């Protein structure tokens, strides 16, 4: 399937629920119908009823009606998938129905389904569309938080930055999704939540990042602002970094080695796969020694101000943050590059590589994948190879 084929699910005057139930969401609908929600927040009942109500409210919004079709499709798809993880996350806790972490897990389920089952991978437009839907699912609750953990402005700016990576994502779409998520439920907390969403919208507009990414004066200021509480977002800090370290991310079989050889032929390379071969450790063994060797080599290059590439799968933010923190401690500027290729092509390349990884393991990695966001480093790129 390609993006054009998804437009048949996009409503004009009304939503064709029969088509959506029997085709697009067929693997999920029954579980959603059988998953109940806590009545004080969702008096409408099950997840599927709520999802339908959200989509119906979305298409009534004036700002939705004014969107170009490609953005209508993006946010409508996100509305369909926003609670897709509730069937696997829902538990009874202290007598209440709760669905902890359903936005994050929902993002993973959505990506896996769009990537594998709908074939939206390996092309730039597919990548940007898919990840915009995933981002909206992942963050759909953020504009409704009454006690935001982060500084409100910083959270809004951070979220907006992903527009640098995908023309299909912006804070306006997130606001529309959050608004319809509240309107599409039966609860006495709706009015309060809508007030918070209104504040999210107004601050986004004030910061000029409602329908585009916030514009920093330079990438050094961006990363320092996101890392510290005493930096103003309109500052223009002197870039004191000595040079660049490249962090490569991607699933096995993507073509990371080929990409590095082509684009960074003069850079030193720290490859975790190479180190495993050097010390004869299998990928299934304890990787502590492998990482320690890689870390020592990185420190050596960093001390000498030698640019290098860190080559590993780096599929989760937690893993990437560990490397990025180390590189920043030594004054380097970071560029993170996420590489992907079409799913079947990835499996084909994997079959032909010396370091074969089982399809089962690749699928497990795809399910856990957290694609890098713009806020993670000075420069972030998504690339299809």
C-alpha positions as CSV (number, residue, x, y, z in Angstrom):
1,X,0.0,0.0,0.0
2,X,1.1,3.6,-0.6
3,X,-0.1,6.9,0.9
4,X,-2.4,7.5,-2.1
5,X,-4.4,4.3,-1.3
6,X,-5.0,5.6,2.2
7,X,-7.1,8.5,1.0
8,X,-10.0,6.2,0.4
9,X,-10.4,6.1,4.2
10,X,-10.3,9.9,4.6
11,X,-13.8,11.2,5.1
12,X,-15.4,13.8,2.8
13,X,-18.8,14.4,4.3
14,X,-19.0,11.3,6.6
15,X,-16.7,8.5,7.8
16,X,-17.0,5.1,6.2
17,X,-16.7,3.1,9.3
18,X,-17.5,-0.2,7.6
19,X,-14.5,0.2,5.3
20,X,-12.2,1.2,8.1
21,X,-13.4,-1.8,10.3
22,X,-13.1,-4.4,7.6
23,X,-9.8,-3.2,6.0
24,X,-7.5,-0.6,7.7
25,X,-8.1,-1.5,11.3
26,X,-9.3,-5.1,10.9
27,X,-6.5,-6.5,13.1
28,X,-7.4,-4.2,16.0
29,X,-11.1,-3.4,16.1
30,X,-12.3,-6.5,18.0
31,X,-9.9,-6.0,20.8
32,X,-10.7,-2.3,21.0
33,X,-14.5,-3.1,21.2
34,X,-13.7,-5.5,24.0
35,X,-11.6,-3.1,26.0
36,X,-13.5,-0.9,28.5
37,X,-12.3,2.4,29.9
38,X,-12.7,4.0,33.4
39,X,-16.2,5.6,33.5
40,X,-15.2,8.8,35.2
41,X,-12.9,9.7,32.2
42,X,-14.7,7.7,29.5
43,X,-18.4,7.4,30.2
44,X,-18.9,6.4,26.6
45,X,-17.5,2.9,27.4
46,X,-15.1,0.9,25.2
47,X,-12.1,2.0,23.3
48,X,-13.6,1.6,19.8
49,X,-16.6,3.7,20.7
50,X,-14.3,6.4,22.0
51,X,-12.1,6.2,18.8
52,X,-15.1,6.7,16.6
53,X,-16.3,9.6,18.6
54,X,-12.8,11.2,18.5
55,X,-12.7,10.9,14.7
56,X,-16.2,12.3,14.3
57,X,-15.3,15.3,16.5
58,X,-12.0,15.9,14.6
59,X,-13.7,16.3,11.2
60,X,-16.1,18.9,12.7
61,X,-13.2,21.2,13.8
62,X,-12.9,24.4,11.7
63,X,-9.1,24.2,11.7
64,X,-9.2,20.6,10.5
65,X,-11.5,21.6,7.6
66,X,-8.9,24.2,6.5
67,X,-6.0,21.8,6.4
68,X,-4.6,20.6,3.0
69,X,-5.5,17.0,2.3
70,X,-2.1,15.5,3.2
71,X,-2.4,16.9,6.7
72,X,-6.0,15.9,7.1
73,X,-4.9,12.4,6.3
74,X,-2.1,12.5,8.8
75,X,-4.2,13.7,11.8
76,X,-7.1,11.5,10.8
77,X,-4.9,8.4,10.8
78,X,-3.4,9.5,14.1
79,X,-7.0,9.8,15.6
80,X,-7.7,6.2,14.4
81,X,-4.6,4.9,16.0
82,X,-4.2,7.1,19.1
83,X,-5.5,4.5,21.5
84,X,-4.5,1.4,19.6
85,X,-2.4,0.2,22.6
86,X,-5.2,0.3,25.2
87,X,-6.1,-3.3,24.7
88,X,-2.6,-4.4,25.6
89,X,-2.0,-1.7,28.3
90,X,-5.3,-1.8,30.2
91,X,-5.3,-3.1,33.7
92,X,-7.3,-2.8,36.9
93,X,-5.3,-0.7,39.4
94,X,-6.8,0.0,42.9
95,X,-10.2,-0.7,41.5
96,X,-9.9,1.6,38.5
97,X,-9.3,0.8,34.8
98,X,-6.0,2.3,33.8
99,X,-3.9,2.3,30.6
100,X,-0.5,3.4,31.6
101,X,2.1,4.1,28.8
102,X,-0.5,3.5,26.1
103,X,0.7,6.6,24.0
104,X,4.3,5.3,23.9
105,X,3.3,1.7,23.2
106,X,0.7,2.8,20.8
107,X,3.4,4.7,18.8
108,X,5.4,1.5,18.6
109,X,2.4,-0.6,17.4
110,X,1.5,2.1,14.9
111,X,5.0,2.3,13.4
112,X,5.3,-1.5,13.2
113,X,1.9,-1.8,11.4
114,X,2.5,1.1,9.0
115,X,6.1,0.0,8.3
116,X,5.5,-3.7,7.8
117,X,1.8,-4.3,7.0
118,X,1.1,-1.2,5.0
119,X,4.6,-1.0,3.4
120,X,5.2,2.6,4.4
121,X,9.0,2.4,4.5
122,X,12.1,3.1,2.4
123,X,10.8,6.2,0.7
124,X,11.2,9.7,2.1
125,X,7.5,10.6,1.8
126,X,6.5,7.3,3.4
127,X,9.0,7.8,6.2
128,X,7.9,11.4,7.0
129,X,4.2,10.5,6.8
130,X,4.5,7.4,8.9
131,X,6.6,9.1,11.6
132,X,4.3,12.1,11.8
133,X,1.4,9.7,12.6
134,X,3.6,7.9,15.1
135,X,4.6,11.2,16.8
136,X,1.0,12.3,17.1
137,X,0.0,9.0,18.7
138,X,3.0,9.2,21.0
139,X,2.3,12.7,22.2
140,X,-1.5,12.9,21.9
141,X,-1.9,13.4,25.7
142,X,0.8,16.1,26.1
143,X,-1.4,19.2,25.4
144,X,-4.0,18.0,28.1
145,X,-1.6,17.7,31.0
146,X,-2.6,20.0,33.8
147,X,0.8,19.8,35.6
148,X,3.4,19.6,32.8
149,X,6.6,18.2,34.1
150,X,8.8,20.4,31.9
151,X,8.7,24.1,31.4
152,X,5.6,24.7,29.2
153,X,7.5,26.7,26.6
154,X,10.3,24.2,26.4
155,X,7.9,21.3,25.9
156,X,6.1,23.1,23.1
157,X,9.3,24.1,21.4
158,X,10.7,20.6,21.8
159,X,7.6,19.0,20.2
160,X,7.6,21.6,17.4
161,X,11.1,20.8,16.3
162,X,10.0,17.5,14.7
163,X,8.5,19.6,11.9
164,X,12.2,19.9,10.8
165,X,12.1,16.2,10.1
166,X,8.6,15.8,8.7
167,X,6.5,18.2,6.7
168,X,3.5,16.1,7.9
169,X,4.0,17.0,11.6
170,X,3.3,20.2,13.5
171,X,1.9,21.4,16.8
172,X,-1.4,22.4,15.2
173,X,-2.1,18.8,14.3
174,X,-1.2,17.7,17.8
175,X,-3.6,20.4,19.2
176,X,-6.4,19.2,16.9
177,X,-5.9,15.6,17.9
178,X,-5.8,16.4,21.6
179,X,-9.0,18.6,21.3
180,X,-10.9,15.9,19.5
181,X,-9.7,13.3,22.0
182,X,-11.3,15.3,24.8
183,X,-14.5,16.1,22.9
184,X,-14.9,12.5,21.9
185,X,-15.5,11.3,25.4
186,X,-18.1,11.6,28.2
187,X,-16.4,13.1,31.3
188,X,-16.9,16.0,33.7
189,X,-13.2,16.9,33.2
190,X,-13.6,17.9,29.6
191,X,-13.9,21.6,30.2
192,X,-10.8,21.7,32.3
193,X,-8.8,19.8,29.8
194,X,-9.9,22.0,26.9
195,X,-8.6,25.0,28.8
196,X,-5.2,23.5,29.1
197,X,-5.2,22.6,25.4
198,X,-6.2,26.2,24.6
199,X,-3.1,27.4,26.6
200,X,-0.9,24.9,24.6
201,X,-2.3,26.4,21.4
202,X,-1.8,30.0,22.4
203,X,1.7,29.4,23.6
204,X,2.6,27.6,20.4
205,X,1.3,30.6,18.4
206,X,3.1,33.1,20.6
207,X,6.4,31.2,20.1
208,X,5.7,31.0,16.3
209,X,5.8,27.2,16.3
210,X,2.2,26.3,15.9
211,X,2.4,25.2,12.3
212,X,6.2,25.0,11.9
213,X,9.3,24.3,14.0
214,X,10.6,26.8,16.4
215,X,13.6,28.7,14.9
216,X,16.7,28.8,17.0
217,X,19.5,31.2,16.1
218,X,21.9,28.2,15.8
219,X,22.0,24.5,16.6
220,X,24.4,25.0,19.6
221,X,21.8,27.3,21.3
222,X,19.1,24.7,20.6
223,X,20.9,21.9,22.4
224,X,22.0,24.1,25.3
225,X,18.5,25.4,25.8
226,X,17.1,21.9,25.8
227,X,19.7,20.7,28.2
228,X,19.7,23.6,30.7
229,X,17.2,25.7,32.5
230,X,19.2,29.0,32.4
231,X,19.3,29.5,28.6
232,X,16.8,31.7,26.8
233,X,15.3,30.2,23.6
234,X,16.1,33.5,21.8
235,X,19.7,33.5,22.8
236,X,22.5,33.2,20.3
237,X,25.3,31.3,22.0
238,X,28.8,31.0,20.6
239,X,29.4,27.5,19.3
240,X,32.4,26.3,21.3
241,X,32.4,22.7,19.9
242,X,35.6,21.5,18.2
243,X,34.1,19.3,15.6
244,X,31.5,16.7,14.7
245,X,30.7,13.1,15.8
246,X,28.3,11.1,13.7
247,X,25.9,8.7,15.5
248,X,24.4,6.2,13.0
249,X,21.1,4.5,13.8
250,X,19.3,1.8,11.9
251,X,18.0,-1.8,11.8
252,X,20.3,-4.7,10.7
253,X,20.3,-5.0,6.9
254,X,19.7,-1.3,6.3
255,X,23.1,-0.6,4.8
256,X,24.8,1.4,7.5
257,X,28.4,0.3,6.6
258,X,27.8,1.1,2.9
259,X,26.4,4.5,3.8
260,X,29.4,5.3,6.1
261,X,31.9,4.2,3.5
262,X,30.3,6.5,0.9
263,X,29.6,9.6,3.0
264,X,32.3,9.5,5.6
265,X,35.3,7.8,4.0
266,X,37.9,9.8,5.9
267,X,36.3,9.4,9.4
268,X,37.4,7.0,12.0
269,X,34.7,4.4,12.6
270,X,33.8,2.7,15.9
271,X,31.7,-0.3,15.0
272,X,30.3,-2.5,17.7
273,X,30.0,-5.3,15.2
274,X,33.7,-5.1,14.4
275,X,34.6,-5.1,18.0
276,X,32.5,-8.2,18.6
277,X,34.4,-10.0,15.9
278,X,37.8,-8.8,17.3
279,X,37.1,-10.2,20.7
280,X,35.0,-13.1,19.5
281,X,31.8,-12.2,21.3
282,X,28.4,-13.1,19.9
283,X,25.6,-10.5,19.7
284,X,23.6,-12.7,22.1
285,X,26.4,-12.7,24.7
286,X,26.9,-10.0,27.4
287,X,27.8,-6.8,25.6
288,X,29.5,-5.0,28.5
289,X,33.1,-5.6,27.3
290,X,32.1,-4.6,23.7
291,X,30.7,-1.3,24.9
292,X,33.6,-0.6,27.2
293,X,36.1,-1.0,24.4
294,X,34.0,1.2,22.1
295,X,33.7,3.8,24.8
296,X,37.5,3.8,25.4
297,X,38.2,4.3,21.7
298,X,35.6,7.1,21.6
299,X,37.3,8.9,24.5
300,X,40.6,8.6,22.8
301,X,39.3,10.2,19.6
302,X,37.4,12.8,21.6
303,X,40.5,13.8,23.6
304,X,42.4,14.3,20.4
305,X,39.5,16.1,18.7
306,X,39.3,13.5,15.9
307,X,35.9,13.3,14.2
308,X,34.5,9.8,14.1
309,X,31.4,7.7,13.4
310,X,29.7,5.6,16.1
311,X,28.1,2.7,14.1
312,X,25.5,0.6,15.9
313,X,21.8,0.0,15.7
314,X,21.1,2.7,18.4
315,X,17.3,2.0,18.1
316,X,16.2,3.5,21.5
317,X,16.5,7.0,22.9
318,X,18.0,5.6,26.1
319,X,20.9,4.0,24.2
320,X,21.5,7.2,22.1
321,X,21.4,9.5,25.1
322,X,24.2,7.6,26.7
323,X,26.5,8.1,23.7
324,X,25.4,11.7,23.1
325,X,26.0,12.7,26.8
326,X,29.6,11.3,26.5
327,X,30.3,13.1,23.3
328,X,29.0,16.4,24.6
329,X,31.1,16.1,27.7
330,X,34.2,16.2,25.5
331,X,32.9,19.3,23.6
332,X,31.8,17.6,20.3
333,X,28.9,18.6,18.1
334,X,26.6,15.7,17.3
335,X,24.9,14.7,14.1
336,X,22.5,11.7,14.4
337,X,21.5,10.0,11.2
338,X,18.7,7.5,11.1
339,X,18.8,5.2,8.1
340,X,16.0,3.0,6.8
341,X,15.2,1.0,3.8
342,X,12.0,-0.8,2.6
343,X,11.1,-3.7,4.8
344,X,11.5,-6.5,2.2
345,X,14.7,-4.9,0.8
346,X,16.1,-4.8,4.4
347,X,15.5,-8.6,4.8
348,X,17.1,-9.3,1.4
349,X,20.2,-7.3,2.3
350,X,20.3,-9.0,5.7
351,X,20.3,-12.4,4.0
352,X,23.3,-11.4,1.9
353,X,25.4,-10.0,4.7
354,X,28.1,-11.9,6.6
355,X,26.6,-10.8,9.9
356,X,23.2,-12.3,9.4
357,X,20.5,-11.5,12.0
358,X,17.4,-13.6,12.2
359,X,14.1,-12.2,10.9
360,X,12.7,-12.8,14.4
361,X,15.3,-10.5,16.0
362,X,14.9,-7.8,13.3
363,X,11.1,-7.8,13.9
364,X,11.6,-7.6,17.6
365,X,14.0,-4.6,17.1
366,X,11.4,-2.9,14.8
367,X,8.8,-3.3,17.5
368,X,11.1,-1.5,20.0
369,X,12.4,1.1,17.6
370,X,12.3,4.7,18.7
371,X,13.3,6.9,15.8
372,X,15.5,9.8,16.7
373,X,13.7,13.2,17.2
374,X,15.1,16.6,16.3
375,X,15.5,17.6,20.0
376,X,18.1,14.8,20.7
377,X,21.1,16.4,19.0
378,X,22.4,19.5,17.3
379,X,21.7,18.0,13.9
380,X,19.3,15.1,13.1
381,X,18.6,13.5,9.8
382,X,16.2,10.8,8.6
383,X,17.6,9.2,5.5
384,X,16.2,6.4,3.2
385,X,18.8,4.2,1.5
